[in-house]
Amino acid sequence: MAAGNRKAKLKAFFDGAYSRPSVFQITPERYAEAAKRHKALAKRIEVTIGESFDEMAPMIGAVDIAMGFRFPKEMIRTGAHSLKWIHNTGAGVEHLMPLEWLPARTILTNNRGIHRDKTGESALMAVLMLNNRMPELLASQRARKWEPLFTPPIAGRTLLIVGVGNMGGAAARVAKKMGMKVLGVRRSGGTHPAVDEMAKPAKLLKLLPRADFVLVTLPVTPDTRHMLGARELDAMKPGAGLVNFGRAAVVDYEALRVRLESGRIGGAVLDVFNPEPLPPESPLWGTRNLIVTPHCTSDDLEAYIPKTLDLFFENLDRLLSGKKLKNAVDRTLWY
């Protein structure tokens, strides 16, 4: 369907993502609501919302802007002669790498920051579950065993956040409100107001033994793949818990599974996997003291697409004004 002013200067194509869960779908109704919030900008573009990128093929040469998640790489490489900007409706862009298919002139942006508020809430949930040994209690329930487990409060315990960006920063703020000590790792080593002590990745091994809980919120890049491998997992405090809200490849899941089964690591909450959906035959489903959530903890059911469209219009304003786009992806860093 088409929406917007047909005299607009720019043509945009949105993948409606109707094959994905509704939280990610860009419907005509959702676009219309966003257009009302950004009336002047909406008049500057002509938007076509398709059920998939297949519908973009007849107009590929005239498209200035594309938004979606899994882009038709070959179609764009060979036919997108006017493409100025594509927006990825997820935060991770590893599925788009390497970017040889993307014209050098085309800017890639992502959804960094859209997940922030929900991630903070979900990170608190996960850490509280591990602190209260909920994986063990759930196992006892399934086994119909009455086995009380008594735990200390969360205040005073230490959380190490590996990847203090938008998502990690949100988790840090929530953890501080709960009275936790917060350690952080980020590429720049730059400070964060909710992090008591920040370090660069080279110092990760020194921080791991101090943490009661480790939260991973990193994207996967050539530098972060298996950043938490067997050596790092063995450096964790015995019985500590691990949460991964970043990407599966950042953590060696087989090494983690072995340490969960042995009790070396006390519990884990994993929200990201490779592949997804997690196959029924995966041993992770039955791993001791592991809670599996199907990549859903950071996505706001009501606000994900409205926030995404607001970010789109903010960047459209920047594009029309000749300003740098927000969330521009560095082609070498992968985020």
Buried (B, 14 or more C-beta within 10 A) or exposed (E): EEBBEEEBEBBBBBBBBBEEEEBBBBBBEBBEEBBEEBEEBBBBBBBBBBEBBEBBEEEBEBBBBBBBBBBBEEBBEEBBEBBBBBBBBBBBBBEBBEBEBBBEEBBBBBBBBBBBBBBBBBBBBBBBBBBBBBBBBEBBEEEEEEEEEEEEEBEEBBBBBBBBBBBBBBBBBBBBEBEBBBBBBBBEBEEBEBBBBBBEBEBBEEBBEBBBBBBBBBBBBEEBBBBBBBEBBBBBBEEBBBBBBBBBBBBBBEBBBBBBBEEBBBBBBBBBBEEEEBEEEBEBEEBBBBBBBEBEBBBBEEBBBBBBBBBBBBBBBBBEEEEEBEBBBEBEEBB
